Amino acid sequence: MAGVTPRILRPEHPAPRPLAGLVDEFDLDIDIDLDGVEVSGITNDSSDVQPGDLFAALPGARRHGAEFAPAAIERGAVAVVTDAAGAALLETEVPVLVIDDPRAALGEIAAWVYRTGEQPPKLFGITGTNGKTSTSFMLEGLLADLGFVTGLSTTAERHVGDLVVTSKLTTPEASELHALLARMQEAGVRAAVLEVSAQAIERHRVDGVLFDVVAFTNLSHDHLDDYGTMEAYFDVKLELFTPDRAVRGVVCVDTDWGSRVAERSRIPVTTVTSDPERHADWHVDIWEETPVSTSFTLTGIDGGAIEVQIPFIGRHMAVDAAIAILMLVEDGFEIEGVAEAIDRGMRPTLPGRVERVSGDEGPAVFVDYGHSPDAFEQTLVALRRVTRGRLIMVFGADGDRDATKRADMGRIAAQLADVVVVTDFNPRSEDAASIRAQVLVGARAAAGDKPVLEASPEEAAIRLAVEQAGPGDTVLWAGPGDADYRDVAGVREPFVARDEARHALREAGWPTDAGKRRESDAR
């Protein structure tokens, strides 16, 4: 069911709760008779309102959510929660609950509405700039192999048991997240894995959730349009490692940022590194890299060790797998049992993460989600280790996002690839040619004699890259991953990079992976 239209997952059989109970629970002041008023859901999206909902009218950057309350009430909302400014905009007979900061309270209110604090599944949360999705998918796969009915919420997909839908946000809004957790509880999910973005922490999307184990993958240049400095970005990530958000943690200390998380964490953490020069509780020693797998030994300071082979390419993937394994260990699983699950075989596909779309002959072509300088470096270094010929990279920088990283993206690509093709990637409201020009500045300054090409639109760019490639060469198309759209001038139009790459290969006379089904397609 992967690839269906994104939608908000809610419990199919919600249990209504008296609104008066919510007023008492949060000590709200209201003088309206609430007798007989019951709420069965909550949302801050007026188009998502279902009969019996509490509508959260939140202040926005441009408009106040209270402006959409009439539409929400028409769709069946039985009450509204908002701030004083929102209440001043409302003329309605339904109860209006006024809270100083309704966004900050949304998670706790949603947890009360959906009862998500009552017998929750095991909850695992993963934060970091890169690696959240791959770690999440590997962890969910291991949990499933250990016999758990699982849930998942990532940038790519949401899972509730066998149900799979595509995602809209890395971490959904608090009301949607608690609805998703309630749906998981209803479906018998016993363990759930959630990606946790910095925006989710800062904007209260994971409020009302207590994780059993959280993990930190890494921190690198990204989202400075939101946070201004790396220090501010770091401080937000660090908030996940506090007692009100999690019980235990796993921290990768391959970088100084990770070491600082471990030092400043307010919950017990275990550390892991792939750098033999760094001190950690666990070390990842990679001993084989092939075009289809990476093998490593995970060794603890007590001498315990397991050998692991994953069906993914690169040191960074090995570290992500180690983090997933150690999250289970921190939750109380015996490492020998986890090793047995790994020996039975890890799931072979991570949607849009260094995903091969080419066949067994001709150039190897991969589509990837990475869209930051560090992600580029990690993936290019990994592919270089398993590429006999030239390494060709296709990429663009997304519009209306952190522009300070664009030249660095070009620089890293030109330093580590043999041929660079700069193209478009979700320009949104910005001029695509202007974005490409900023990327090209960094690429051309670092390329030396290497070819740096420009092609637009993306269909032309991937064809140009494949034309440059032959047997033994590798083509990496970074950015779009497994997305099924592109955003141009504020309009989302259908676009699947994997399919375009396959078309380019077939047109050049090379086979593709079309005969192989993704596991998620078969779920």
Helices and strands as residue ranges (DSSP letters): E 17-18, H 19-25, E 38-39, E 41-43, G 46-48, E 53-56, G 65-68, H 69-74, E 79-82, H 84-88, E 96-98, H 102-114, E 122-127, H 132-145, E 150-153, E 157-160, E 163-166, H 174-186, E 191-195, H 198-202, E 211-216, H 224-227, H 230-238, E 246-252, H 256-264, E 269-273, E 282-289, E 294-300, E 305-310, H 315-330, H 335-343, E 355-356, E 364-368, H 373-385, E 391-395, G 403-405, H 406-416, E 419-422, H 432-447, E 452-454, H 458-468, E 474-478, E 485-488, E 491-494, H 497-507, H 519-522
